Amino acid sequence: MAGDSPTLGDVIRRFGASWLHQRAATLTPAQHAVLQTLGRCHTAALGGHLYRCDHCGAERPAYNSCGNRHCPSCLGHRSAEWLEERSAELLPVPYFHVVFTVPDEVAALALGNKKVVYSILFKAASETLLEVAANPRHLGATLGFLAVLHTWTQTLLHHPHVHCIVPAGGLSPDRTRWVSTREGFLLPVPVLRRLYRGKFLAYLAEAAQAGKLQFAGATAPLAEPSAFAAFLSKQRRKKWVVYAKRPFGSPEQVLKYLAAYTHRVAISDARIQKIEGDSVTFRYRDRKDGDRQRTMTLGGVEFLRRFLLHVLPTGFVRIRYYGLFANCVRADNLAQCRALLAALKPPPPPPCPSSPQKGADDDARRCPFCGTGRMRPIRALDPTPLPDPVPALPIRRDTS
């Protein structure tokens, strides 16, 4: 049952119309649909059930969720199911976490070309890991890994990057041996960085030459071929950021990590502290100060502007699998890897921290009025027509 603390849906219902009035010319169909859908989440517009306390008789409605992938209220169930499936695929080896980012100027170009540039980010990062690992001077093996796209910072600014979760080893070229990485070391980061930068910029140049990039706003000058060539030259001279974190100690730790990263959106409801006047206050971790918890207050319209930066193009896949773990070959390759590792199927992991726990569910059903009884469903509630959270104004064609 929905709590009483502020949610992203509350922010949309409070400021969505104002945001649209001020910035309708920049809104895409995908963003508009997200505002409409999340603005209806856990409201009478979606129907639900009426609950009654079995002790004091108090009644309270609980409305259905929207199920949208950008909604922080709807990710828990999806995450639990997905993680249960992934737990059967974990290998009994350490796992590394590798992150590929892009410079700010490239991120700015991505805003108007999300589908193209985010696809290049996945392609360049995955090919880099596979090629460097296949080189006999480094590992000499075929990797398998999962990659997840994130596009935000803790303060909701645009910062596209891909997180890759990589087992500590891979199959030999003839598939007869499991080749382990050195302890605590996956692949040389400087080599990864250079190859990734070269691949990314080469694919970006191809996209521009094919007319697949659009230039507007701050990137409008890049529409001139000579300016774009200078832009690419500048990016080649930069030191791009690729970093590898130390390996996880067990498959269970990998699962715990995945729970925190795979089904995450730009901001969770838990981080929204209050909606007051024309502003929204939320918590964030200050990475420049040891991840210290701080608060930030933004105008409601600015808050929504930042959140909508992270709406993905319709149908865009943000969790992908590569190498040994590619969808069409994953099952056979996992069986081969386990046989070579002489390991049995890993035991079921402990309950994921993102999954609803029994105790937490009991607390959620406790009567908020008397604190003693339990709220029991007594009847279904049909959807009730409500005003649109955001006006259905004419919007431009989605080109991202």
TAHUPE-V538716 format. One record per backbone hydrogen bond with DSSP energy under -1.0 kcal/mol. CO is the residue of the C=O (numbers start at 0). NH is the residue of the N-H. If there is no record, write none. Layout:
CO NH
CO NH
//
This chain:
6 10
7 11
8 12
9 13
10 14
11 15
14 18
15 19
16 20
17 21
18 22
19 23
22 25
23 26
27 31
28 32
29 33
30 34
31 35
32 36
33 37
34 38
36 39
39 42
42 45
43 46
43 383
46 63
47 380
48 61
49 377
49 378
50 59
51 375
57 52
59 50
61 48
63 41
67 70
70 73
74 78
75 79
76 80
77 81
78 82
79 83
80 84
81 85
82 86
85 88
90 92
93 167
94 247
95 165
96 244
97 163
98 242
99 161
102 106
103 107
104 108
105 109
106 110
109 112
112 116
113 117
114 118
115 119
116 120
117 121
118 122
119 123
120 124
121 125
122 126
123 127
124 128
125 129
126 130
127 131
128 132
129 133
130 134
132 139
132 140
134 137
134 138
134 139
141 170
142 323
144 321
145 164
146 319
147 162
149 160
150 158
152 155
156 152
160 149
161 99
162 147
163 97
164 145
165 95
166 168
167 180
169 178
170 141
171 174
176 171
178 169
181 184
187 191
188 192
189 193
190 194
191 195
192 196
193 197
194 198
195 199
196 200
197 201
198 202
199 203
200 204
201 205
202 206
203 207
204 208
205 209
206 211
207 210
215 218
216 219
218 221
219 222
220 223
223 227
224 228
225 229
226 230
227 231
228 232
229 233
230 234
231 235
240 100
242 98
249 253
250 254
251 255
252 256
253 257
254 258
256 260
257 261
267 270
268 271
270 282
273 280
275 278
277 299
278 275
279 297
280 272
280 273
281 295
283 293
284 286
285 288
285 290
285 291
291 285
293 283
295 281
297 279
298 302
299 303
300 304
301 305
302 306
303 307
306 309
307 310
312 315
317 148
319 146
321 144
321 324
322 325
325 328
325 329
328 332
329 333
330 334
331 335
332 336
333 337
334 338
335 339
336 340
337 342
351 354
356 360
357 361
358 362
359 363
360 364
364 374
366 370
372 366
373 53
375 51
378 49
380 47
390 392
399 114
//
